[in-house]
Amino acid sequence: MAPERQHRRPWLIYSFIFVELVIMAGTVMLAYYFEYTDTFNVHVQGFFCYDSSYTKPYLGPEESSAVPPALLYAVVAGIPTLVITVTESVMFLLQYTSKDFDTREKTVVTGDCCYLNPLVRRTVRFLGVYIFGLFTTDIFVNAGQVVTGNLAPHFLTVCKPNYTALGCQHTLRFISHQEACTGSEEDILRARKTFPSKEAALSVYAALYLAMYISCTVKAKGTRLAKPVLSLGLMCLAFLTGLNRVAEYRNHWADVIAGFIVGVAIATFLVVCVVHNFKGKLLLNETLEKDTLSSAPMTSLPRVESPLQKYIASQNHIAFAEVT
């Protein structure tokens, strides 16, 4: 029965890996359709003539922002990948003390079917979950923007409506048709996709995930103050990214706050429920000790009697002596 179970185990592992790859591929494709295609039509939200909430100045395309999309995407993708890879490598090298580690780890932990170095296994796990959360955050944000069609603070500036043709001279009218705008279609479409703020969601997701990774994983002495300072510094950068969106009139406060909520919720869920606060053994020392202890003969383990057992044994000995 044991050989049959061992024979079925590789196929079970391969099935789980295949399902995870399919889920990851589906997530990436959905994010691509939201981001680069017009498969999902943006809801056309109306506006009132001369509404001061949407008449802020337009400071140019996203590339001219203080935090352009290229810089933001490079930071949220590159820095966590670099930090997690370097941290796992350093921790692995510091704990790598056994010469026959590879052989023992292969036999005890993973079996002969699909061996992975513990460094590679942990790094791929943490980075895979992070990348999945990154695309999930992007999907949540894009879905919210498509469904709501919330207008940017500079919407009327890029929309350039013809108030005379719309009849806005004497009465305050509500304009709900898309043909009311005469400006650039690309700028108008971008100005209709602000809730929640993608920049705020991605930045706070990356900052919180990396901060929780540093706090839960790094256990070196002398880092009691360094870890919270580094974590709070990351969160501060994410907060400043959201403030910059409001200062440049690209998002409302509600857009930024909603983006923060989305990023925090996804990061917290993945860290707590998926990677379990980054718990996991990097080396095999504890596993080998437990395995050796469980496989040792019972006679080799000393028996320790409690005080109650000693008292009962002494009373039985006295009673037996009186009888004899």
C-alpha positions as a Markdown table, in Angstrom:
| # | Residue | x | y | z |
|---|---|---|---|---|
| 1 | Met | 0.0 | 0.0 | 0.0 |
| 2 | Ala | 2.8 | 2.4 | 0.8 |
| 3 | Pro | 4.5 | 2.0 | -2.6 |
| 4 | Glu | 1.2 | 2.7 | -4.3 |
| 5 | Arg | 0.7 | 5.8 | -2.2 |
| 6 | Gln | 4.2 | 7.0 | -3.0 |
| 7 | His | 3.6 | 6.3 | -6.7 |
| 8 | Arg | 0.5 | 8.5 | -6.6 |
| 9 | Arg | 2.1 | 11.4 | -4.7 |
| 10 | Pro | 4.0 | 12.9 | -7.7 |
| 11 | Trp | 0.9 | 13.0 | -9.9 |
| 12 | Leu | -1.0 | 14.8 | -7.1 |
| 13 | Ile | 1.8 | 17.4 | -6.7 |
| 14 | Tyr | 1.9 | 17.9 | -10.5 |
| 15 | Ser | -1.8 | 18.4 | -10.5 |
| 16 | Phe | -1.6 | 21.1 | -7.9 |
| 17 | Ile | 1.2 | 22.8 | -9.8 |
| 18 | Phe | -0.8 | 22.7 | -13.0 |
| 19 | Val | -3.9 | 24.2 | -11.4 |
| 20 | Glu | -1.8 | 27.0 | -9.9 |
| 21 | Leu | -0.2 | 27.8 | -13.2 |
| 22 | Val | -3.7 | 27.9 | -14.9 |
| 23 | Ile | -5.0 | 30.3 | -12.2 |
| 24 | Met | -1.9 | 32.5 | -12.6 |
| 25 | Ala | -2.2 | 32.5 | -16.4 |
| 26 | Gly | -5.9 | 33.4 | -16.2 |
| 27 | Thr | -5.2 | 36.2 | -13.8 |
| 28 | Val | -2.5 | 37.7 | -16.1 |
| 29 | Met | -4.8 | 37.4 | -19.1 |
| 30 | Leu | -7.7 | 39.1 | -17.3 |
| 31 | Ala | -5.4 | 41.9 | -16.2 |
| 32 | Tyr | -4.2 | 42.3 | -19.8 |
| 33 | Tyr | -7.7 | 42.6 | -21.2 |
| 34 | Phe | -8.6 | 45.2 | -18.6 |
| 35 | Glu | -5.4 | 47.2 | -19.2 |
| 36 | Tyr | -4.7 | 47.1 | -22.9 |
| 37 | Thr | -8.0 | 46.3 | -24.7 |
| 38 | Asp | -11.5 | 47.8 | -24.9 |
| 39 | Thr | -13.2 | 44.5 | -24.1 |
| 40 | Phe | -14.9 | 46.1 | -21.1 |
| 41 | Asn | -16.6 | 49.4 | -21.8 |
| 42 | Val | -16.2 | 52.2 | -19.2 |
| 43 | His | -19.4 | 53.4 | -17.7 |
| 44 | Val | -20.3 | 56.9 | -19.0 |
| 45 | Gln | -21.0 | 59.0 | -16.0 |
| 46 | Gly | -22.8 | 62.4 | -16.4 |
| 47 | Phe | -21.9 | 65.8 | -15.0 |
| 48 | Phe | -23.4 | 69.1 | -14.3 |
| 49 | Cys | -22.5 | 72.2 | -16.3 |
| 50 | Tyr | -19.6 | 74.2 | -14.7 |
| 51 | Asp | -19.2 | 71.7 | -11.9 |
| 52 | Ser | -16.3 | 73.0 | -9.9 |
| 53 | Ser | -15.4 | 69.5 | -8.7 |
| 54 | Tyr | -14.2 | 68.6 | -12.2 |
| 55 | Thr | -12.6 | 71.9 | -13.4 |
| 56 | Lys | -9.1 | 71.5 | -11.9 |
| 57 | Pro | -6.2 | 72.2 | -14.3 |
| 58 | Tyr | -4.8 | 69.3 | -16.4 |
| 59 | Leu | -1.1 | 68.9 | -15.7 |
| 60 | Gly | -0.4 | 66.7 | -18.7 |
| 61 | Pro | -0.3 | 62.9 | -19.4 |
| 62 | Glu | 0.6 | 60.3 | -16.8 |
| 63 | Glu | 4.1 | 60.2 | -18.1 |
| 64 | Ser | 4.7 | 63.8 | -16.9 |
| 65 | Ser | 3.6 | 63.0 | -13.3 |
| 66 | Ala | 6.1 | 63.1 | -10.5 |
| 67 | Val | 5.4 | 59.3 | -10.1 |
| 68 | Pro | 5.0 | 58.1 | -13.8 |
| 69 | Pro | 3.6 | 54.7 | -14.4 |
| 70 | Ala | 6.9 | 53.3 | -15.7 |
| 71 | Leu | 8.6 | 54.2 | -12.4 |
| 72 | Leu | 5.8 | 52.9 | -10.3 |
| 73 | Tyr | 5.6 | 49.5 | -12.1 |
| 74 | Ala | 9.4 | 49.1 | -11.9 |
| 75 | Val | 9.4 | 49.8 | -8.2 |
| 76 | Val | 6.5 | 47.6 | -7.2 |
| 77 | Ala | 7.8 | 44.8 | -9.3 |
| 78 | Gly | 11.6 | 45.1 | -8.8 |
| 79 | Ile | 12.2 | 46.1 | -5.2 |
| 80 | Pro | 10.1 | 43.3 | -3.5 |
| 81 | Thr | 11.6 | 40.7 | -5.9 |
| 82 | Leu | 15.1 | 41.9 | -5.1 |
| 83 | Val | 14.6 | 42.1 | -1.3 |
| 84 | Ile | 12.9 | 38.7 | -1.0 |
| 85 | Thr | 15.5 | 37.0 | -3.2 |
| 86 | Val | 18.4 | 38.5 | -1.4 |
| 87 | Thr | 16.9 | 37.9 | 2.1 |
| 88 | Glu | 16.1 | 34.3 | 1.4 |
| 89 | Ser | 19.6 | 33.7 | -0.1 |
| 90 | Val | 21.4 | 35.3 | 2.9 |
| 91 | Met | 19.3 | 33.3 | 5.4 |
| 92 | Phe | 19.9 | 30.1 | 3.5 |
| 93 | Leu | 23.6 | 30.6 | 3.4 |
| 94 | Leu | 23.8 | 31.6 | 7.1 |
| 95 | Gln | 21.9 | 28.4 | 8.1 |
| 96 | Tyr | 23.6 | 26.1 | 5.6 |
| 97 | Thr | 25.9 | 24.1 | 7.9 |
| 98 | Ser | 25.4 | 20.4 | 7.0 |
| 99 | Lys | 27.5 | 19.0 | 4.1 |
| 100 | Asp | 25.0 | 16.3 | 3.2 |
| 101 | Phe | 22.1 | 18.7 | 3.5 |
| 102 | Asp | 21.0 | 18.2 | -0.1 |
| 103 | Thr | 20.7 | 14.4 | 0.1 |
| 104 | Arg | 19.0 | 14.4 | 3.4 |
| 105 | Glu | 16.6 | 17.1 | 2.5 |
| 106 | Lys | 15.7 | 15.4 | -0.7 |
| 107 | Thr | 14.9 | 12.1 | 1.0 |
| 108 | Val | 13.0 | 13.4 | 4.1 |
| 109 | Val | 11.1 | 16.4 | 2.9 |
| 110 | Thr | 10.2 | 16.1 | -0.8 |
| 111 | Gly | 10.9 | 12.5 | -1.8 |
| 112 | Asp | 12.6 | 11.5 | -5.0 |
| 113 | Cys | 9.8 | 12.7 | -7.3 |
| 114 | Cys | 10.2 | 16.5 | -7.5 |
| 115 | Tyr | 13.1 | 17.8 | -5.5 |
| 116 | Leu | 13.5 | 21.5 | -5.1 |
| 117 | Asn | 16.2 | 23.3 | -3.2 |
| 118 | Pro | 14.6 | 24.8 | 0.0 |
| 119 | Leu | 15.9 | 28.3 | -1.1 |
| 120 | Val | 14.2 | 28.0 | -4.5 |
| 121 | Arg | 11.1 | 26.6 | -2.9 |
| 122 | Arg | 10.6 | 29.4 | -0.4 |
| 123 | Thr | 11.6 | 32.1 | -2.9 |
| 124 | Val | 9.3 | 30.9 | -5.6 |
| 125 | Arg | 6.4 | 30.6 | -3.1 |
| 126 | Phe | 6.7 | 34.1 | -1.6 |
| 127 | Leu | 7.4 | 35.7 | -5.0 |
| 128 | Gly | 4.6 | 33.7 | -6.7 |
| 129 | Val | 2.1 | 34.8 | -4.2 |
| 130 | Tyr | 3.3 | 38.4 | -4.4 |
| 131 | Ile | 3.0 | 38.5 | -8.2 |
| 132 | Phe | -0.4 | 36.9 | -8.1 |
| 133 | Gly | -1.5 | 39.6 | -5.6 |
| 134 | Leu | -0.1 | 42.3 | -7.9 |
| 135 | Phe | -2.2 | 41.2 | -10.8 |
| 136 | Thr | -5.2 | 40.7 | -8.6 |
| 137 | Thr | -4.9 | 44.2 | -7.3 |
| 138 | Asp | -4.8 | 45.5 | -10.8 |
| 139 | Ile | -7.9 | 43.5 | -11.7 |
| 140 | Phe | -9.8 | 44.8 | -8.7 |
| 141 | Val | -8.9 | 48.4 | -9.5 |
| 142 | Asn | -9.6 | 48.1 | -13.2 |
| 143 | Ala | -13.0 | 46.5 | -12.5 |
| 144 | Gly | -13.9 | 49.3 | -10.1 |
| 145 | Gln | -12.9 | 51.9 | -12.6 |
| 146 | Val | -14.9 | 50.3 | -15.5 |
| 147 | Val | -18.0 | 49.9 | -13.4 |
| 148 | Thr | -18.1 | 53.3 | -11.8 |
| 149 | Gly | -16.6 | 55.5 | -14.5 |
| 150 | Asn | -15.8 | 58.1 | -11.8 |
| 151 | Leu | -14.6 | 61.4 | -13.2 |
| 152 | Ala | -11.2 | 62.9 | -12.5 |
| 153 | Pro | -10.9 | 66.4 | -10.9 |
| 154 | His | -9.6 | 67.7 | -14.3 |
| 155 | Phe | -12.4 | 66.0 | -16.4 |
| 156 | Leu | -14.1 | 69.1 | -17.7 |
| 157 | Thr | -10.7 | 70.6 | -18.6 |
| 158 | Val | -10.0 | 67.7 | -21.0 |
| 159 | Cys | -13.6 | 67.2 | -22.0 |
| 160 | Lys | -14.0 | 70.7 | -23.3 |
| 161 | Pro | -17.8 | 70.6 | -23.5 |
| 162 | Asn | -19.6 | 73.1 | -25.8 |
| 163 | Tyr | -21.8 | 74.7 | -23.1 |
| 164 | Thr | -23.6 | 76.8 | -25.7 |
| 165 | Ala | -24.7 | 73.8 | -27.7 |
| 166 | Leu | -25.6 | 72.0 | -24.4 |
| 167 | Gly | -27.9 | 74.8 | -23.3 |
| 168 | Cys | -26.0 | 75.6 | -20.1 |
| 169 | Gln | -26.2 | 79.4 | -20.3 |
| 170 | His | -29.3 | 80.0 | -18.2 |
| 171 | Thr | -29.9 | 76.8 | -16.3 |
| 172 | Leu | -27.8 | 74.2 | -14.5 |
| 173 | Arg | -28.2 | 71.1 | -16.6 |
| 174 | Phe | -27.1 | 67.5 | -16.1 |
| 175 | Ile | -25.2 | 66.2 | -19.1 |
| 176 | Ser | -25.3 | 62.4 | -19.5 |
| 177 | His | -24.4 | 61.7 | -23.2 |
| 178 | Gln | -20.9 | 60.9 | -24.3 |
| 179 | Glu | -21.0 | 63.2 | -27.3 |
| 180 | Ala | -20.9 | 66.3 | -25.0 |
| 181 | Cys | -17.1 | 66.3 | -25.0 |
| 182 | Thr | -15.0 | 67.7 | -27.8 |
| 183 | Gly | -11.5 | 67.0 | -26.4 |
| 184 | Ser | -9.1 | 64.2 | -27.0 |
| 185 | Glu | -10.8 | 60.8 | -26.7 |
| 186 | Glu | -7.8 | 59.2 | -25.0 |
| 187 | Asp | -7.6 | 61.9 | -22.3 |
| 188 | Ile | -11.3 | 61.7 | -21.8 |
| 189 | Leu | -11.3 | 58.0 | -21.4 |
| 190 | Arg | -8.4 | 58.2 | -18.9 |
| 191 | Ala | -10.3 | 60.9 | -17.0 |
| 192 | Arg | -13.2 | 58.5 | -16.6 |
| 193 | Lys | -11.1 | 55.8 | -14.8 |
| 194 | Thr | -10.1 | 57.1 | -11.4 |
| 195 | Phe | -12.0 | 55.1 | -8.7 |
| 196 | Pro | -10.2 | 53.5 | -7.1 |
| 197 | Ser | -6.8 | 54.9 | -7.7 |
| 198 | Lys | -4.5 | 52.2 | -9.3 |
| 199 | Glu | -1.3 | 54.0 | -8.2 |
| 200 | Ala | -2.5 | 54.1 | -4.5 |
| 201 | Ala | -3.6 | 50.5 | -4.6 |
| 202 | Leu | -0.4 | 49.0 | -6.2 |
| 203 | Ser | 2.0 | 51.1 | -4.0 |
| 204 | Val | 0.3 | 50.3 | -0.7 |
| 205 | Tyr | 0.0 | 46.6 | -1.7 |
| 206 | Ala | 3.7 | 46.3 | -2.5 |
| 207 | Ala | 4.7 | 48.3 | 0.6 |
| 208 | Leu | 2.6 | 46.3 | 3.0 |
| 209 | Tyr | 3.5 | 42.9 | 1.6 |
| 210 | Leu | 7.2 | 43.7 | 1.8 |
| 211 | Ala | 6.9 | 45.3 | 5.3 |
| 212 | Met | 5.1 | 42.2 | 6.6 |
| 213 | Tyr | 7.7 | 40.0 | 5.0 |
| 214 | Ile | 10.6 | 41.9 | 6.6 |
| 215 | Ser | 8.8 | 41.9 | 10.0 |
| 216 | Cys | 8.0 | 38.2 | 10.0 |
| 217 | Thr | 11.1 | 36.7 | 8.3 |
| 218 | Val | 14.1 | 38.7 | 9.5 |
| 219 | Lys | 14.9 | 37.5 | 13.0 |
| 220 | Ala | 18.5 | 38.7 | 13.3 |
| 221 | Lys | 19.7 | 40.5 | 16.5 |
| 222 | Gly | 19.9 | 44.2 | 16.4 |
| 223 | Thr | 16.9 | 44.6 | 14.0 |
| 224 | Arg | 14.4 | 45.4 | 16.7 |
| 225 | Leu | 14.3 | 49.1 | 15.6 |
| 226 | Ala | 15.5 | 48.7 | 12.0 |
| 227 | Lys | 12.6 | 46.5 | 10.9 |
| 228 | Pro | 9.8 | 48.9 | 12.0 |
| 229 | Val | 11.7 | 51.9 | 10.6 |
| 230 | Leu | 12.1 | 50.2 | 7.3 |
| 231 | Ser | 8.5 | 49.0 | 7.2 |
| 232 | Leu | 7.1 | 52.4 | 8.1 |
| 233 | Gly | 9.4 | 54.0 | 5.5 |
| 234 | Leu | 7.8 | 51.8 | 2.8 |
| 235 | Met | 4.3 | 52.6 | 4.0 |
| 236 | Cys | 5.3 | 56.3 | 4.0 |
| 237 | Leu | 6.3 | 56.1 | 0.3 |
| 238 | Ala | 3.0 | 54.5 | -0.6 |
| 239 | Phe | 1.2 | 57.2 | 1.3 |
| 240 | Leu | 3.1 | 59.9 | -0.5 |
| 241 | Thr | 2.2 | 58.3 | -3.8 |
| 242 | Gly | -1.4 | 58.7 | -3.0 |
| 243 | Leu | -0.9 | 62.3 | -1.9 |
| 244 | Asn | 0.8 | 63.1 | -5.2 |
| 245 | Arg | -2.2 | 61.8 | -7.1 |
| 246 | Val | -4.4 | 64.3 | -5.2 |
| 247 | Ala | -1.9 | 67.2 | -5.4 |
| 248 | Glu | -1.7 | 66.8 | -9.2 |
| 249 | Tyr | -5.5 | 66.8 | -9.6 |
| 250 | Arg | -5.5 | 63.2 | -11.0 |
| 251 | Asn | -7.6 | 61.6 | -8.3 |
| 252 | His | -10.0 | 62.6 | -5.6 |
| 253 | Trp | -9.4 | 61.8 | -2.0 |
| 254 | Ala | -12.1 | 59.1 | -2.1 |
| 255 | Asp | -10.3 | 57.5 | -5.1 |
| 256 | Val | -7.0 | 57.3 | -3.2 |
| 257 | Ile | -8.6 | 56.1 | 0.1 |
| 258 | Ala | -10.4 | 53.3 | -1.9 |
| 259 | Gly | -7.2 | 52.3 | -3.5 |
| 260 | Phe | -5.4 | 52.1 | -0.2 |
| 261 | Ile | -8.2 | 49.9 | 1.2 |
| 262 | Val | -8.0 | 47.5 | -1.8 |
| 263 | Gly | -4.2 | 47.2 | -1.6 |
| 264 | Val | -4.2 | 46.7 | 2.2 |
| 265 | Ala | -7.0 | 44.1 | 2.0 |
| 266 | Ile | -5.4 | 42.0 | -0.7 |
| 267 | Ala | -1.9 | 42.1 | 0.9 |
| 268 | Thr | -3.3 | 41.2 | 4.4 |
| 269 | Phe | -5.3 | 38.3 | 3.0 |
| 270 | Leu | -2.4 | 36.8 | 1.1 |
| 271 | Val | 0.1 | 37.2 | 3.9 |
| 272 | Val | -2.2 | 35.8 | 6.6 |
| 273 | Cys | -4.3 | 33.2 | 4.8 |
| 274 | Val | -2.0 | 32.1 | 1.9 |
| 275 | Val | 1.6 | 32.2 | 3.1 |
| 276 | His | 0.6 | 32.1 | 6.8 |
| 277 | Asn | 2.8 | 35.1 | 7.9 |
| 278 | Phe | 5.7 | 33.7 | 5.9 |
| 279 | Lys | 6.1 | 30.7 | 8.1 |
| 280 | Gly | 8.2 | 27.8 | 6.8 |
| 281 | Lys | 11.4 | 26.0 | 7.5 |
| 282 | Leu | 14.4 | 27.2 | 5.5 |
| 283 | Leu | 16.6 | 24.3 | 6.6 |
| 284 | Leu | 16.0 | 20.7 | 7.6 |
| 285 | Asn | 17.5 | 20.8 | 11.1 |
| 286 | Glu | 14.2 | 20.8 | 13.1 |
| 287 | Thr | 12.6 | 18.3 | 10.7 |
| 288 | Leu | 15.4 | 15.9 | 11.0 |
| 289 | Glu | 15.5 | 16.1 | 14.7 |
| 290 | Lys | 11.8 | 15.4 | 15.0 |
| 291 | Asp | 12.1 | 12.5 | 12.5 |
| 292 | Thr | 15.1 | 11.0 | 14.4 |
| 293 | Leu | 13.3 | 11.3 | 17.7 |
| 294 | Ser | 10.1 | 9.6 | 16.4 |
| 295 | Ser | 12.0 | 6.8 | 14.7 |
| 296 | Ala | 14.2 | 6.1 | 17.8 |
| 297 | Pro | 13.4 | 3.0 | 19.9 |
| 298 | Met | 11.3 | 3.6 | 22.9 |
| 299 | Thr | 13.8 | 1.9 | 25.2 |
| 300 | Ser | 16.4 | 4.5 | 24.4 |
| 301 | Leu | 14.3 | 7.3 | 25.8 |
| 302 | Pro | 14.5 | 7.7 | 29.6 |
| 303 | Arg | 11.3 | 7.5 | 31.5 |
| 304 | Val | 10.5 | 10.5 | 33.8 |
| 305 | Glu | 8.0 | 9.9 | 36.5 |
| 306 | Ser | 5.8 | 12.6 | 37.9 |
| 307 | Pro | 5.7 | 13.3 | 41.7 |
| 308 | Leu | 2.2 | 11.8 | 41.8 |
| 309 | Gln | 3.4 | 8.6 | 40.3 |
| 310 | Lys | 6.3 | 8.4 | 42.8 |
| 311 | Tyr | 3.9 | 9.0 | 45.7 |
| 312 | Ile | 1.5 | 6.2 | 44.5 |
| 313 | Ala | 4.4 | 3.8 | 44.0 |
| 314 | Ser | 5.7 | 4.5 | 47.5 |
| 315 | Gln | 2.3 | 3.9 | 49.1 |
| 316 | Asn | 1.9 | 0.6 | 47.2 |
| 317 | His | 5.3 | -0.4 | 48.4 |
| 318 | Ile | 4.4 | 0.4 | 52.0 |
| 319 | Ala | 1.1 | -1.5 | 51.8 |
| 320 | Phe | 2.8 | -4.5 | 50.2 |
| 321 | Ala | 5.4 | -4.5 | 53.1 |
| 322 | Glu | 2.7 | -4.4 | 55.8 |
| 323 | Val | 0.9 | -7.3 | 54.2 |
| 324 | Thr | 4.0 | -9.5 | 53.9 |
